[in-house]
């Protein structure tokens, strides 16, 4: 992955208590710990982040049981992670974690050991990450989250599944050193999105890539789901919504009304109308039902254009209400739609709004921008920053590049897991 090769600085984040209890505490991870799957197993980044958080301005003196408890690990799991971080890496010989024992060699009595992380070299690539992510995400998801932070926040690059598969390599077993299957990476992205740490706008990025937005903290509180087995990495198949049954359960059918192997006959619409005895068409009865009513949230959105509503027919008002309700249920907030209507009404000329209902449906309510749901006419609604996907599209149009690469274009370079 080319975005994991050059050092870059990320803005420093606010810090909190040593134990990571405050939501704003962040630590700096060396990029080599995130990308070197040969030397470090999934979960080593969690342990590194916890030691780094506990050693702010001093050495961490928490016991191994205490630190493993923070991560919901067993003591042996924490000891294995500490040994991997505390020995020279087989790839470059760097030691990330140092330990000073304070117990008697014979009796074993004394104080708990002191642990601290090495200082990063000048110009060494790194990535900031919240301690909350290290406390709550399992190892593979935490490595993926840090890699996405470096790619999207520092390098402003939207990685492909193949690039992320090169990052998330197998650490041990028969497949040690091999990249994960792309289907497994896709499932990990879905799980990370379900936990609220990222937002994936599928096929909304530049040239059809997934546009991934990385969040500093979960956008909604959820419980971590059980990991789904993936056939691409040798585990059991994922049946999804399928069933293992291959015979029809006759107990669920009405045998008296359903013939085995019989076809289903449906009445075709012939376009005929109801007529009386003499063949004259019968006029439908007048509508006597309730009048059109809109919910309070629809009225709240339409408040900036209330002066246009009296001239709109009930049919178009129903369509407008459905469109607003669909946007509110999928991606938008009432404040966002009100701001959109206010801005477009202010910029429209009086002659442009000859039919208020059709103008609202065709010009005022549709979202303008790229495929990112957060993009609002080239500006990200949640942050106020310019949309990088729209910038890429504009740059591509200026240079005259085709919307898709030509067939002879060479594939993108693979990820260098060492970051060199």
C-alpha positions in Angstrom: 0.0 0.0 0.0 1.8 3.2 -1.1 0.2 5.2 1.7 2.1 3.3 4.4 5.6 4.3 3.2 6.2 7.9 4.0 6.3 9.6 7.4 3.7 12.2 8.2 2.5 14.1 11.2 -1.0 13.9 12.6 -2.5 16.7 14.8 -1.9 16.1 18.5 -5.0 15.1 20.5 -6.0 16.0 24.0 -4.8 13.6 26.7 -6.6 12.3 29.7 -5.9 10.1 32.8 -3.3 7.4 32.7 -5.7 4.5 32.7 -7.6 5.6 29.6 -10.8 6.3 31.5 -11.3 9.6 29.8 -12.6 9.5 26.3 -10.1 12.0 25.0 -6.8 10.2 25.8 -4.7 9.3 22.7 -1.4 7.7 22.3 1.1 7.5 19.5 1.7 4.2 17.8 4.8 3.5 15.7 3.6 2.5 12.2 5.9 -0.5 12.2 3.9 -2.1 15.1 0.7 -1.7 13.0 2.1 -3.1 9.7 4.7 -5.7 10.8 2.5 -8.8 11.0 5.5 -11.1 11.0 6.8 -9.7 14.3 3.6 -8.7 16.1 0.4 -10.6 16.4 -3.1 -9.1 16.4 -3.6 -7.7 19.9 0.0 -6.4 20.4 -1.2 -3.0 19.4 -3.8 -3.1 22.1 -1.2 -4.0 24.7 1.2 -1.4 23.4 -1.5 1.3 23.7 -2.3 0.3 27.2 1.3 0.4 28.4 1.8 3.8 26.6 -1.3 5.2 28.3 -0.2 4.0 31.7 3.3 5.4 31.3 2.5 9.0 30.5 5.3 11.0 32.0 6.5 8.0 34.1 6.9 4.2 33.9 3.8 2.0 34.1 3.7 0.1 37.4 0.5 -1.7 37.0 0.7 -5.5 37.3 0.2 -7.8 34.4 -3.1 -9.0 35.8 -4.2 -5.4 36.0 -3.3 -4.5 32.4 -4.7 -7.7 31.0 -7.9 -7.0 33.0 -8.2 -3.6 31.3 -8.2 -5.4 27.9 -10.4 -8.2 29.1 -7.6 -10.7 28.5 -6.1 -13.5 30.5 -2.7 -12.9 32.2 -1.0 -15.4 29.9 -2.3 -13.5 26.8 -0.9 -10.2 28.2 2.5 -11.9 28.9 2.8 -13.2 25.4 2.1 -9.8 23.9 4.6 -8.2 26.3 7.3 -10.8 25.2 6.8 -10.1 21.5 7.0 -6.3 22.1 10.0 -6.7 24.4 12.3 -8.7 22.2 14.1 -7.6 19.0 11.8 -7.9 16.0 13.0 -10.5 13.5 12.5 -8.0 10.6 14.5 -5.0 11.9 15.7 -5.8 15.4 13.8 -3.0 17.1 12.6 -3.4 20.7 9.4 -1.6 21.5 8.8 -2.4 25.1 11.2 -2.3 28.1 10.7 -4.0 31.5 12.5 -3.5 34.8 11.9 -6.2 37.3 11.6 -5.1 41.0 11.4 -8.5 42.7 14.0 -10.6 44.5 15.5 -13.3 42.3 15.2 -16.0 45.0 12.1 -15.1 47.1 10.1 -13.4 44.3 8.9 -10.7 46.7 9.0 -7.0 46.0 7.2 -4.4 43.9 5.6 -4.9 40.5 7.7 -4.5 37.4 8.1 -1.2 35.6 7.3 -1.0 31.8 7.7 1.7 29.3 7.8 2.1 25.5 10.8 3.4 23.4 10.9 6.9 22.2 10.2 7.2 18.5 13.0 8.2 16.2 12.9 11.6 14.5 10.9 11.4 11.3 9.6 7.9 12.0 6.1 7.2 10.7 3.4 7.0 13.4 -0.3 7.2 13.9 -2.3 8.6 16.8 -5.0 6.4 18.2 -7.6 6.7 21.0 -7.0 4.5 24.1 -10.7 3.7 24.0 -10.2 1.8 20.8 -7.4 -0.3 22.3 -9.7 -1.1 25.3 -12.7 -2.2 23.3 -11.6 -3.6 19.9 -10.2 -7.0 19.5 -6.7 -7.3 18.1 -7.4 -7.7 14.4 -10.0 -4.9 14.4 -7.7 -2.6 16.3 -4.9 -3.1 13.7 -7.4 -2.5 10.9 -8.6 0.7 12.7 -5.1 2.1 13.1 -4.3 1.3 9.5 -7.4 3.1 8.3 -6.6 6.1 10.4 -3.1 6.4 8.9 -4.5 5.9 5.3 -7.5 8.2 5.4 -6.5 10.8 8.0 -2.8 11.3 7.3 -2.3 10.1 3.7 -5.9 11.1 2.5 -6.1 7.8 0.6 -9.0 5.4 0.3 -7.5 1.9 0.5 -8.9 -1.1 -1.5 -9.7 -4.5 0.0 -6.6 -5.9 -1.6 -4.4 -3.3 0.1 -6.1 -3.9 3.5 -5.6 -7.6 3.0 -1.8 -7.0 2.7 -1.9 -5.2 6.0 -3.9 -7.8 7.8 -1.6 -10.8 7.3 -1.7 -14.1 9.2 0.7 -14.1 12.1 1.0 -17.9 12.7 0.0 -21.3 11.5 0.3 -22.7 8.0 -0.7 -19.4 6.4 1.8 -17.3 8.4 2.8 -14.2 6.4 0.0 -14.6 3.8 -2.6 -11.8 3.4 -6.2 -12.3 4.5 -8.9 -13.1 2.0 -10.7 -10.0 0.7 -14.0 -11.5 1.9 -12.5 -11.6 5.4 -11.4 -8.0 5.1 -14.9 -7.0 4.0 -16.4 -8.7 7.0 -14.0 -7.0 9.3 -15.0 -3.6 7.8 -18.6 -4.5 8.4 -17.9 -5.4 12.0 -15.9 -2.2 12.6 -18.7 -0.2 11.1 -21.3 -2.0 13.2 -19.3 -1.0 16.3 -19.5 2.7 15.2 -15.7 3.3 14.7 -16.0 3.8 10.9 -18.6 4.7 8.3 -18.4 2.9 4.9 -20.1 4.5 1.9 -20.0 1.7 -0.6 -19.0 2.5 -4.2 -19.1 6.2 -3.3 -15.5 7.0 -3.6 -13.1 7.9 -6.5 -13.6 5.5 -9.4 -16.1 3.3 -7.5 -14.0 2.6 -4.4 -15.6 2.4 -0.9 -15.3 5.7 0.8 -14.3 5.1 4.5 -14.7 7.7 7.2 -12.8 7.0 10.4 -14.2 8.3 13.6 -12.3 9.4 16.8 -14.9 7.6 19.0 -17.9 5.3 18.3 -20.7 7.3 16.7 -23.3 5.1 18.5 -23.1 2.7 21.5 -23.4 -0.9 20.4 -22.4 -4.3 21.8 -19.7 -6.1 19.9 -21.1 -8.9 17.8 -19.8 -12.4 17.7 -17.2 -12.8 14.9 -18.6 -14.6 11.8 -16.7 -17.5 10.4 -15.3 -16.9 6.9 -14.7 -19.7 4.3 -11.9 -17.7 2.7 -9.6 -18.4 5.7 -10.4 -22.0 6.3 -13.2 -21.7 8.8 -16.8 -22.8 8.6 -19.1 -21.4 5.9 -21.3 -18.5 6.4 -24.8 -19.5 5.5 -26.2 -16.0 5.8 -30.0 -16.1 5.5 -29.9 -19.6 3.8 -31.1 -22.8 5.3 -29.7 -26.3 5.5 -33.1 -27.8 4.7 -33.5 -29.2 1.2 -37.0 -30.7 1.4 -40.2 -28.8 1.8 -41.9 -28.9 5.1 -45.5 -30.0 4.2 -46.6 -29.1 7.7 -46.4 -25.5 6.7 -48.7 -25.8 3.7 -52.4 -26.2 3.4 -52.6 -29.5 1.5 -56.3 -29.1 0.9 -55.8 -25.9 -1.1 -52.4 -26.4 -2.6 -51.7 -29.1 -5.2 -48.2 -30.6 -5.2 -46.4 -29.4 -8.3 -49.3 -27.2 -9.3 -48.8 -23.9 -11.0 -49.9 -20.5 -9.6 -52.4 -18.6 -11.7 -52.7 -14.9 -11.4 -55.3 -12.6 -12.7 -54.0 -10.3 -15.5 -54.9 -6.7 -15.6 -56.9 -6.1 -18.8 -57.5 -2.5 -18.2 -61.3 -3.0 -18.0 -63.5 -0.6 -16.0 -66.6 -1.3 -13.9 -69.8 -0.9 -15.9 -73.5 -1.0 -15.1 -76.1 -3.3 -16.6 -76.3 -1.2 -19.8 -72.6 -1.1 -20.3 -72.1 2.5 -19.1 -69.0 3.1 -17.1 -69.6 3.6 -13.4 -67.9 6.7 -11.9 -65.8 6.1 -8.8 -67.4 7.4 -5.6 -65.9 10.7 -4.3 -63.2 10.5 -1.7 -64.5 10.8 1.8 -61.5 9.8 3.8 -59.3 12.0 6.1 -57.6 15.1 4.7 -53.9 15.2 4.1 -51.9 15.5 7.4 -48.1 15.6 7.8 -46.1 14.5 10.8 -44.4 17.2 13.0 -41.0 16.3 11.8 -42.0 16.9 8.1 -43.5 20.3 9.1 -40.3 21.1 10.9 -38.2 20.5 7.8 -40.6 22.4 5.5 -40.7 25.5 7.8 -38.2 27.5 5.6 -40.5 27.1 2.6 -43.8 27.4 4.3 -44.8 30.3 2.0 -44.7 27.9 -1.0 -46.9 25.2 0.5 -50.4 26.7 -0.2 -49.9 26.4 -4.0 -48.9 22.7 -3.9 -51.5 20.0 -4.7 -52.1 17.2 -2.1 -50.6 14.6 -4.5 -47.3 16.5 -4.7 -47.4 17.2 -1.0 -47.6 13.4 -0.4 -44.6 12.8 -2.6 -42.6 15.6 -0.9 -43.4 14.1 2.5 -42.3 10.7 1.4 -39.1 12.0 0.0 -38.3 13.9 3.3 -39.2 10.9 5.4 -36.9 8.7 3.3 -34.0 11.0 3.7 -34.6 11.4 7.4 -34.7 7.6 7.8 -31.6 6.9 5.8 -28.9 9.6 6.3 -30.1 13.1 6.9 -31.1 15.1 10.0 -33.9 17.7 10.2 -31.2 20.5 10.6 -29.4 19.4 7.5 -32.6 19.4 5.3 -33.7 22.8 6.8 -30.3 24.3 6.0 -30.5 22.8 2.4 -33.9 24.2 1.8 -33.0 27.6 3.2 -29.9 27.9 1.1 -31.5 26.9 -2.2 -34.6 29.1 -1.6 -32.4 32.1 -1.0 -30.4 31.4 -4.2 -33.4 30.8 -6.4 -34.9 33.5 -8.5 -38.7 34.1 -8.4 -39.1 33.0 -12.0 -37.4 29.6 -11.2 -40.2 28.6 -8.8 -43.2 28.5 -11.2 -44.4 25.2 -9.8 -43.5 25.1 -6.1 -44.2 21.4 -5.7 -42.1 20.2 -8.7 -39.3 22.7 -7.7 -39.1 21.2 -4.2 -39.0 17.6 -5.6 -36.6 18.3 -8.4 -34.3 21.1 -7.2 -34.6 21.9 -3.5 -34.8 18.5 -1.8 -32.3 16.3 -3.8 -28.8 16.0 -2.3 -26.0 17.4 -4.5 -22.5 16.1 -4.3 -20.6 12.8 -4.7 -21.6 9.3 -3.5 -20.6 10.1 0.1 -23.7 10.3 2.2 -22.0 13.0 4.3 -21.2 15.2 1.3 -23.4 18.2 0.9 -22.6 20.0 -2.3 -18.9 19.4 -2.0 -18.7 20.0 1.8 -18.8 17.3 4.5 -21.8 18.1 6.7 -20.4 16.7 10.0 -17.0 18.4 9.8 -17.4 21.3 7.5 -14.3 20.3 5.5 -14.1 20.1 1.7 -15.0 16.6 0.3 -11.9 14.8 -0.9 -13.9 12.6 -3.2 -15.4 15.6 -5.0 -11.9 17.1 -5.2 -10.6 14.0 -6.8 -13.4 14.0 -9.4 -12.8 17.7 -10.3 -9.1 17.0 -10.6 -9.7 14.0 -12.8 -12.0 16.1 -15.1 -9.4 18.9 -15.4 -6.7 16.5 -16.4 -9.0 14.8 -18.9 -8.5 11.3 -17.5 -11.2 8.8 -18.4 -13.6 7.7 -15.6 -12.0 4.3 -15.5 -8.4 3.3 -16.1 -7.5 1.8 -19.5 -7.2 -1.9 -19.8 -3.4 -1.8 -20.1 -2.9 0.2 -16.9 -0.6 -1.6 -14.5 -2.1 -2.7 -11.1 -1.5 -0.6 -8.0 1.6 -1.5 -6.0 1.0 -3.9 -3.1 1.3 -3.0 0.5 4.8 -3.0 1.9 4.2 -4.4 5.4 7.4 -3.0 6.8 6.5 0.6 5.8 9.8 1.2 4.0 
